């Protein structure tokens, strides 16, 4: 992936907040989650291990994701991302603390409830999960008018 493409993709990922997450165990499931992206294109979200998608990820980490700008009109040039990847739970304490800092910067007002201490003290059941992309399809009709999208294998 060229640096320019990565920069544009990362800018788009960081401009959005909601991701549709598709999982599979014995049957498919889809959930909408709030997420943050790091500079390596990894996506992080919080979910309880009790949710259907949380249970699926524990059994099978293969996921698909969709991120779309919901403010787009039908007549606008489309921008969005479709992702295949591997989801896993983040257990490293320092990584979680760093991710919560990122989370709070993007989602102010969540600091008291969503934090590492509340996970550690079992005040909340949510856990940090990471999606490591293996394939990204970046729709951007403004940037890629002749192709409409680019596919990146990571």
C-alpha positions as CSV (number, residue, x, y, z in Angstrom):
1,X,0.0,0.0,0.0
2,X,1.4,3.4,-0.9
3,X,1.8,5.9,1.9
4,X,-0.6,8.4,0.2
5,X,-3.3,5.7,0.0
6,X,-2.7,4.7,3.6
7,X,-2.9,8.3,4.8
8,X,-6.2,8.9,3.0
9,X,-7.6,5.6,4.3
10,X,-6.5,6.3,7.8
11,X,-8.0,9.8,7.6
12,X,-11.3,8.3,6.6
13,X,-11.2,5.6,9.3
14,X,-10.5,8.2,12.0
15,X,-13.3,10.5,10.7
16,X,-16.0,7.9,11.5
17,X,-17.2,6.3,14.8
18,X,-19.5,3.5,13.9
19,X,-18.6,0.1,12.4
20,X,-20.8,-2.8,11.4
21,X,-19.2,-6.0,12.6
22,X,-20.1,-9.4,11.1
23,X,-19.2,-12.5,13.0
24,X,-19.8,-16.2,12.6
25,X,-19.9,-19.2,14.9
26,X,-22.7,-21.7,14.1
27,X,-24.6,-18.9,12.3
28,X,-23.8,-15.4,11.1
29,X,-24.4,-12.3,13.2
30,X,-24.0,-8.6,12.7
31,X,-23.6,-5.8,15.3
32,X,-22.9,-2.1,15.2
33,X,-20.1,-1.0,17.5
34,X,-18.2,2.3,18.2
35,X,-14.6,2.0,17.2
36,X,-11.3,3.8,17.1
37,X,-8.4,3.2,14.6
38,X,-4.7,3.3,15.2
39,X,-2.0,4.4,12.8
40,X,-1.5,0.7,11.6
41,X,-5.1,0.5,10.4
42,X,-6.1,-1.7,13.3
43,X,-9.6,-1.1,14.7
44,X,-10.5,-1.3,18.4
45,X,-13.9,-1.6,20.0
46,X,-15.5,-2.5,23.4
47,X,-17.9,-5.3,23.8
48,X,-19.0,-7.7,26.5
49,X,-18.1,-11.4,26.2
50,X,-21.8,-12.0,26.8
51,X,-22.9,-10.4,23.5
52,X,-23.6,-12.7,20.6
53,X,-20.7,-11.2,18.6
54,X,-18.4,-11.4,21.6
55,X,-19.2,-15.1,22.0
56,X,-18.6,-15.6,18.2
57,X,-15.2,-13.9,18.4
58,X,-14.2,-16.2,21.2
59,X,-14.9,-19.2,19.0
60,X,-13.9,-17.8,15.6
61,X,-11.9,-14.6,15.2
62,X,-12.6,-14.2,11.4
63,X,-14.8,-11.1,10.9
64,X,-16.0,-8.7,8.3
65,X,-16.6,-5.0,8.9
66,X,-18.2,-2.1,7.1
67,X,-17.7,1.6,7.8
68,X,-19.9,4.0,6.0
69,X,-20.4,7.8,6.3
70,X,-24.1,7.9,7.1
71,X,-24.3,11.5,6.2
72,X,-23.9,10.7,2.5
73,X,-26.8,11.3,0.2
74,X,-27.8,8.8,-2.4
75,X,-26.6,11.2,-5.1
76,X,-23.2,11.9,-3.5
77,X,-20.0,10.2,-4.6
78,X,-19.7,7.3,-2.3
79,X,-17.0,6.7,0.4
80,X,-16.8,3.7,2.6
81,X,-14.7,0.8,3.7
82,X,-15.3,-3.0,3.7
83,X,-12.8,-5.1,5.8
84,X,-11.9,-8.7,6.3
85,X,-9.8,-9.4,9.3
86,X,-9.1,-11.2,12.5
87,X,-10.7,-10.1,15.8
88,X,-9.0,-10.8,19.1
89,X,-9.3,-9.7,22.7
90,X,-6.7,-7.2,23.9
91,X,-5.2,-8.4,27.3
92,X,-2.0,-6.3,27.6
93,X,-2.6,-3.7,30.4
94,X,-0.4,-1.0,28.9
95,X,-2.1,-1.4,25.5
96,X,-5.6,-1.1,27.1
97,X,-4.6,2.0,29.0
98,X,-3.2,3.6,25.8
99,X,-6.4,2.7,23.9
100,X,-8.6,4.2,26.6
101,X,-6.7,7.4,26.2
102,X,-7.4,7.4,22.5
103,X,-11.0,6.4,23.1
104,X,-11.6,9.3,25.6
105,X,-10.0,11.8,23.3
106,X,-12.4,10.8,20.5
107,X,-15.4,10.1,22.8
108,X,-15.2,12.7,25.6
109,X,-17.6,12.1,28.6
110,X,-17.0,8.4,28.8
111,X,-13.9,8.6,31.1
112,X,-15.7,7.7,34.3
113,X,-17.5,4.6,33.0
114,X,-15.3,3.3,30.3
115,X,-11.8,2.8,31.7
116,X,-9.3,0.1,32.5
117,X,-9.9,0.4,36.3
118,X,-13.6,-0.5,35.8
119,X,-12.6,-3.5,33.7
120,X,-10.1,-4.6,36.3
121,X,-12.6,-4.1,39.1
122,X,-15.4,-5.9,37.1
123,X,-17.6,-2.8,37.3
124,X,-18.2,-3.3,33.5
125,X,-18.2,-6.5,31.6
126,X,-16.9,-4.9,28.3
127,X,-13.5,-5.9,27.0
128,X,-11.3,-4.3,24.5
129,X,-11.1,-6.1,21.1
130,X,-8.9,-5.5,18.1
131,X,-9.6,-6.2,14.4
132,X,-6.4,-6.7,12.5
133,X,-7.4,-6.2,8.8
134,X,-6.2,-8.7,6.2
135,X,-8.1,-7.1,3.3
136,X,-9.5,-3.6,3.0
137,X,-11.7,-2.4,0.1
138,X,-11.7,1.4,0.2
139,X,-14.6,2.9,-1.8
140,X,-13.9,6.5,-2.7
141,X,-15.5,7.7,-5.9
142,X,-13.9,11.2,-5.4
143,X,-10.4,9.8,-5.1
144,X,-10.6,6.9,-7.5
145,X,-13.2,8.0,-10.1
146,X,-12.1,5.5,-12.8
147,X,-11.8,2.5,-10.4
148,X,-14.3,3.6,-7.7
149,X,-12.4,1.6,-5.1
150,X,-9.0,0.2,-4.2
151,X,-8.3,-3.2,-2.5
152,X,-5.4,-3.5,-0.1
153,X,-4.2,-6.8,1.2
154,X,-2.3,-6.5,4.5
